[in-house]
Amino acid sequence: MSTRSARKFVWHACLALPLVAVGCSRESQEKIRTDELIAKVEALGGTSSREPDQPTGPVRSIDLSEKKVDDQALTTLVQTHALGSLRTLDLSKTGVTGAGLAKLKGLKDLEMIDLGDSKINDPDLEPLTSLPNLKDLGLNSTQITNAGLEFLKAVPHLETLDLSNTAIDDAGLEPLKSLKHLTILKLSETKVTDAGVESLKKALPECNIER
């Protein structure tokens, strides 16, 4: 290699160094954030998981069901900035309310949230309208009424919805008629009548309604 070629090689190598350093730095930061998230989930008594073929990848699933988790605890998880790839979140039988759910706004990969057996009420459902890919929602044994279901019209990709053991009746089914992707609807222990179910079936013939 000539002196000129050697100098050119060194010059290009030097230019590449900052790019390599930036890449390594970004990966290191992501790993630190992910490790912090996992540690905080475990501290709350919950579990987390990643894709089977990505053992060092981002967290995809978090289960905090039946743990002493409130809005503040959920906020600490959000503050790790490591929830961007989260797909499923189980918050059933916890103390999370709408204030905590509001912190989840913008999680584009989130597909499932279980809020069953919690203190969730009608206004608490508003933050769910900012989750564009939400498909599976558990609201069984919560304090929601017909009024709260109006928010679900802004969650058009819902496929599975559990409303069992809630105070909804036939009037509450009206907003659900716009959910054209809904395939499973659980209505056991509600005030919904046979007439209400038949009316909904006409609007959503592919929906399996469980009572």
Protein Blocks (a to p, Z undefined) as FASTA:
>chain_A
ZZklmmmmmmmmmmmmmmmmmmmmmmmmmmmmmmmmmmmmmmnopacdddfklmkbccfb
dcfehiacdfklmmmmmmnopmmmpfbdcfehiabdfklmmmmgoiaklmbdcfehiabd
fklmmmmmmmmkbcbdcfehiabdfklmmmmmmmmkbfbdcfehiabdfklmmmmmmmmm
bmbdcfehiabdfklmmmmmmmmmmbccdZZ
